[in-house]
Amino acid sequence: SRGQEGAGAGTNGFFRGELPEWGQRVLSQQCVSFRPRGAEDVNAFIQYSFALLQWYLRLAEQDGPMESDEAVAGVFARHAEFVRQQLRNDKTRAVLAKAFGEDVAGEDMRGAMFSLE
């Protein structure tokens, strides 16, 4: 099972938790499973996320677009499976419902956060 291996290196060990089985099928081995213990963990994760985003944007600039239709189709297939699983994810729905209300949570999950259109 993956989720923790390599992810916590240099991050004060605040990455922990396991990916669900479906996540192991569709997500990269670099996916981070995060369960904060408090505000300090959340702040550290935000800093880590921004650093990772900056690195990714530099890499994407250097790499350019995908060259083959097969590569694009593979990414889309994994994304579609991720979307289907997230739409079934009661924990995600509950967090959004608590923050924004049940109607908005359902609409946001289908129309914005986990849309395939």
N, C-alpha and C positions, 0 to 999 in steps of 0.2 A: 504494500500500500504506500502511496506517496502523499505528499502534502507538506511534510515537514522537512524532508531531506534537502539540505542545501539552502532552504529558504531562510533559515534563521541566521545564517552566517553574517556576522557584522551588524546584526539588528537587535542586539540585547536579548535575543531569545523570545521576543514577544509573539512570534509566529508559531502557532500550534493548532492542532486540530487535524482532522483527516478529511479528505475529499470523499464525497459519496461515490459509490461505484460508477454511476453514470458520469460523474465529473472526471473520474480517472480515464474514461473512454474518450471524452471530447475535449478536455482541457490539456494544455501544455504541461510538461513536467515542471515548468517554472511557475506554475500557478501557486499562489500563496493562500493558505487557509488561515484566517486570522480570527482569533477570539480575544478581544481586549480584556485586560484585568482592571482597567481604569483609564482615566484621562491621559496619563503619561503614555500608556500604550497607544492610545488613539493618536496623540500628537506625534509620537515616533513613527507610526504607520503613515501618517499624512506626509511627513518629511521624506520617508522612504518612497512613497508613491510619486511625489514630485521629482525626486532624483531619478527614479525609474522612467518616468514619462520623458524627462529631458534626454536621457540616454536613448530611449526608443525613437524619439523624433530625430535625433542625430543619425541613428542607424538607418531609419527609413529614408532619410535624405540621401544617404550614400548608396543604399541598395536599389532604390527605384522600384517600379512596379513589378508584379509577378509576371513571368514570361509565358507561362503555359496555361491553357484553359483548364487542364487537369489540376494544377495547383490551386487555382481560384475555386474550382468546383469542390475540392477537398476542404478548403477553409469554409466555404459556404455550408457544406454538409455538417461540419462540426458546429458551426454557429447555429444552424437550424435545430440541431439536437439540444444544444445549450438552451435555446429559447423555449423549446417545448418543455424541458425539465423545469426551467425557472417559472413558467406559467403554472406549473403544478406545485410549486414550492410554497407550502403554507406558511413557513417562517418568513419568507420575503413578503408575502401578502399581508401577514399580521403586522410586521414592522411598518409597512406603508400605510395600512389602514389606521394604525394607532397615530401615525404622524399626520395623515391627510384626510382620513375618513374612508370608509369602505368603497364608496362609489368612485372616488378619485383613484384609490389604489388599484382597483380593477381596470379602470380606463388607462391609467399610466402604464401598468404592466403590459397590457395588450397593445396599446397605441404608440408608446414611446420607448420604454425601457427594453422590452422584449418583442419588438416587431420585426417581421421578416420583410416588410415592404419598404 
